[in-house]
């Protein structure tokens, strides 16, 4: 097996900033944040619009109690959420992580990596993500290492951190930096409505 050399990490700090990457069968999307820095449970979700216009998503099976919500690497969507294990122990400076693995985005036109604060969404709390030191990291099997900071001071339970646009073999990662309430997420994020059905 060929050795993969990581390229220098590229951080997208500004809204609408973009970087291209490639991968060939293995992409890791990670949400990393400082434990106990924010009230509620943070969840990583990947919603998408297919090239045929249909929509979907991969997210924690704790929302609807369906294991199929985690996705699959062997069948469409070729995306698998690695599970949601809320950590409640450890020091205040401990980092927590959720991960989604991707085998292929061939059928996907655009995907949206989002954070949902479940507690804030259910209890209609006004929260910000800026104090959580949150970020989404993307690592490809071709060595690309990208990061998008989730540090907006805006309030809302849903944070659309970044998008991935399929450009036919290369992919464009874009810093979306949009914090919103549930009603706007239903309107603006393709596939988001699935999480509440």
VEXBAPA-80856 format. One record per atom (N, C-alpha, C): residue in one letter; y, z, x. Coordinates in steps of 0.2 Angstrom, whole numbers, plus 5000, padded with zeros to 4 digits. Example, Ala and Ser with C-alpha at 12.3 -4.5 7.8 and 13.67 -1.06 7.14 Angstrom:
! residues 2
a497250395066
a497850395062
a498450395066
s498950355064
s499550365068
s500050395064
END
This chain:
! residues 197
x499450005004
x500050005000
x500650005004
x501149965003
x501749955007
x502150025006
x502450035012
x502950095012
x503550075008
x503850125004
x504450115001
x504950155005
x505550125007
x506050155010
x506650165005
x506850225004
x507350245000
x508050215003
x508450184999
x509050165001
x509550225000
x510150215003
x510650275002
x510750284994
x510850344992
x510950364985
x511650334983
x511750304978
x512350274975
x512550314969
x513150344969
x513350384963
x513850354959
x513750344953
x514250314948
x514650364945
x515250374947
x515650434945
x516150414939
x516350354939
x516850334934
x516550294928
x516750304922
x516550264917
x516650194918
x516050154915
x516050084916
x515850064923
x515750104928
x515550084935
x514850064934
x514650014938
x513949984938
x513649974945
x513049974945
x512649954951
x511949924949
x511749874953
x511149834951
x510549864955
x509949864952
x509349884955
x508749834953
x508249844957
x507649814955
x507049864955
x506549844951
x505849884952
x505349834950
x504749854952
x504149814951
x503549864948
x503649894943
x503049934940
x503150004940
x503650034943
x503750104944
x504550124944
x504750154939
x505450174939
x505450244936
x505850294939
x505850364937
x506550374935
x506650404929
x507350424926
x507250494925
x507750534929
x507650604929
x508350634926
x508350684922
x508850724920
x508850794924
x509350814928
x509350874932
x509950914930
x509850974929
x510451014927
x510351084929
x510851124929
x510851194932
x510651234926
x510051274927
x509851314921
x510351374919
x510351384913
x510751444910
x511451434911
x511651374913
x512451354913
x512651334907
x512251314902
x512451294896
x512051314890
x512251334885
x511851364879
x511451314876
x510851324875
x510451274871
x509951234876
x509551194873
x509051154877
x509251084878
x509251064884
x509450994885
x508850954885
x508950894882
x508350844882
x508550774884
x508150744888
x508250674890
x507850634885
x508250584883
x507950534879
x508150464881
x507750414880
x507850344882
x507850304875
x508350274873
x508350234867
x508450164869
x508250114865
x508250044868
x508349994862
x508549934864
x508549874860
x508149824863
x507649794860
x507249744862
x507649674862
x507349634866
x507649564866
x507649534859
x507149554855
x507149524848
x507549554843
x507949604845
x508449644841
x508149704838
x507549714838
x507249784836
x507349834840
x507349904838
x507549954842
x506950004842
x507050054847
x506550104848
x506850164853
x506350204854
x506550264859
x505950304861
x506050334866
x505550384869
x505950444870
x505650504867
x505950564868
x505450624867
x505650684867
x505150744867
x504850734860
x504150754860
x503750754854
x503950814850
x504350864853
x504550924849
x505050914843
x505350854843
x505850834838
x505450824831
x504950784831
x504650764825
x503850784825
x503650814830
x502950834831
x502450774832
x502650724834
x502250664835
x502150644843
x501550654845
x501450634852
x501650564854
x501650514849
x501850444850
x502550444852
x502950494851
x503650494853
x503750494860
x503250514864
x503250524871
x503250454874
x502950404870
x502850334873
x502250324877
x502150274880
x501550254884
x501750204890
x501350214895
x501450174901
x500950114900
x500450114896
x499950064896
x500050014890
x500450034885
x500549994880
x501349994878
x501649944874
x502349954873
x502450024870
x503050054873
x503650024876
x503550024884
x502950044887
x502850044894
x503350094897
x503550144893
x503950204895
x503650264893
x503650314897
x503250384895
x503750444897
x503850484892
x504250544893
x503750594895
x503850624901
x503350674904
x503350744901
x503750754895
x503650814892
x504250854892
x504350904888
x504950944887
x504651014888
x504851044893
x504651114894
x505251154896
x505551194891
x506151224891
x506051284896
x506351294901
x506351354906
x506751404904
x506451464904
x506851524902
x506851574907
x506551564913
x506551614918
x506851584924
x507051624929
x507351604935
x508051624935
x508351614941
x508951624943
x509451574939
x510051604938
x510551554935
x510751494939
x510551494945
x510751434949
x510151384950
x509551404946
x508951364947
x509051294943
x508851244946
x508851174942
x508251164938
x508451134932
x507851114928
x507851034928
x507251004926
x507250934926
x506750914920
x506950854917
x506550814913
x506450744916
x505950714915
x505850644918
x505450594913
x505750534914
x505450484910
x505250424915
x504550404915
x504350354919
x504350284915
x504450234919
x504550164916
x504050124920
x503650084917
x503150034920
x503449964919
x503849954914
x504149884913
x504649894908
x505249844909
x505749844904
x505849764902
x505249724903
x505249654902
x505449634895
x505249674890
x505449664883
x506049694880
x506349734885
x506949774883
x507549734885
x508049734881
x508749704882
x509149754886
x509249814882
x509649864885
x509349934883
x509349974888
x509150044886
x509750094888
x509750154884
x510250204884
x509950274886
x510150294892
x509850364894
x510350414891
x510150454887
x510550504883
x510250574884
x510750624884
x510550694884
x510750724877
x510250764874
x510450794867
x510350864868
x510850904866
x510850974866
x510550994859
x509951004859
x509651024852
x509951074848
x510051134852
x510351194848
x511051174846
x511451134850
x512151124848
x512151074842
x511651024842
x511550974836
x511351014830
x510851054830
x510651084824
x511151134821
x511451174826
x511951224823
x512651204823
x512751134824
x513451104824
x513951144829
x513751154835
x514151194840
x514551144844
x515151164846
x515551124850
x515351144857
x515051104861
x514851114868
x515151054872
x515151074879
x515351024884
x514751024889
x514650974892
x514150964897
x514350984904
x515050984905
x515350984912
x515151044916
x514951104913
x514851164917
x514051164919
x513651114917
x512951114918
x512751084925
x513251054928
x513051014934
x512550964933
x512550934927
x512050884925
x512150814928
x511550784929
x511550714932
x510950674930
x510950614929
x510350574928
x510250534935
x509650544938
x509450504944
x508950454942
x509050394945
x508550344944
x508350314951
x507650314952
x507350294958
x506850244956
x506850184960
x506450134959
x505950124965
x505350094963
x504850074968
x505150024974
x505650004973
x505949954978
x506449994982
x506550064981
x506950104986
x507650114983
x507850084977
x508450104974
x508550174972
x509050214974
x509150284972
x509850284969
x509950294962
x510550294959
x510650354955
x511250374954
x511450434951
x512050424947
x512050454940
x512650454936
x512750524934
x513350554935
x513550614934
x513650624926
x513450684923
x513550694916
x514050754916
x514650744918
x515150794919
x515750784914
x515750754909
x516250744904
x516550804901
x517150824901
x517350884897
x517450874890
x517250814887
x517250804880
x516750854876
x516850864870
x516350904866
x515950864862
x515250884861
x514850854857
x514150864859
x513650864854
x512950874856
x512550814859
x512850754859
x512450694861
x512950664867
x512550654873
x512950624878
x512550564881
x512850504879
x512550444882
x512850434889
x512450454894
x512650454901
x512650384904
x512150344903
x512150274906
x511750224902
x511850164904
x511450114901
x511050074906
x510550034904
x510149994909
x510149924905
x510449874908
x510449804905
x509949764909
x509549734906
x509049684909
x509349624910
x509449604916
x509749534918
x509149484921
x508549494918
x508049444920
x507749454927
x507549514928
x507249534935
x507649584939
x508349584938
x508749634941
x509049674935
x509249734936
x509449774931
x510149804933
x510549814928
x511249834929
x511249904926
x511349954930
x511450024928
x512250034927
x512450064921
x513150074920
x513250144917
x513850174920
x514050234918
x514350234911
x514050254906
x514350254899
x514850314898
x514650374900
x515050434899
x515350434892
x514850434887
x515150444880
x514850504877
x515250554876
x514950614872
x515150604865
x514750624860
x514850614853
x514450654849
x514650654842
x514350694837
x513750654835
x513350684831
x512750654828
x512850584824
x513350584820
x513550534816
x513750474820
x514150484825
x514350424830
x513650404834
x513250444836
x512650424839
x512250384835
x512150394829
x511750354824
x512050284824
x512750274824
x513050214824
x513050174830
x513150214836
x513250174842
x512650164847
x512150204846
x511550204850
x510950174847
x510750114849
x510250084845
x509550124846
x509250134841
x508650174841
x508750254840
x509350274840
x509450344840
x509250374833
x509250334828
x509050364821
x508350384821
x507950354825
x507250374825
x507050444826
x507550474830
x507450544832
x507450594826
x507750574821
x507850614815
x507450594809
x507050544810
x506550524804
x505950564804
END
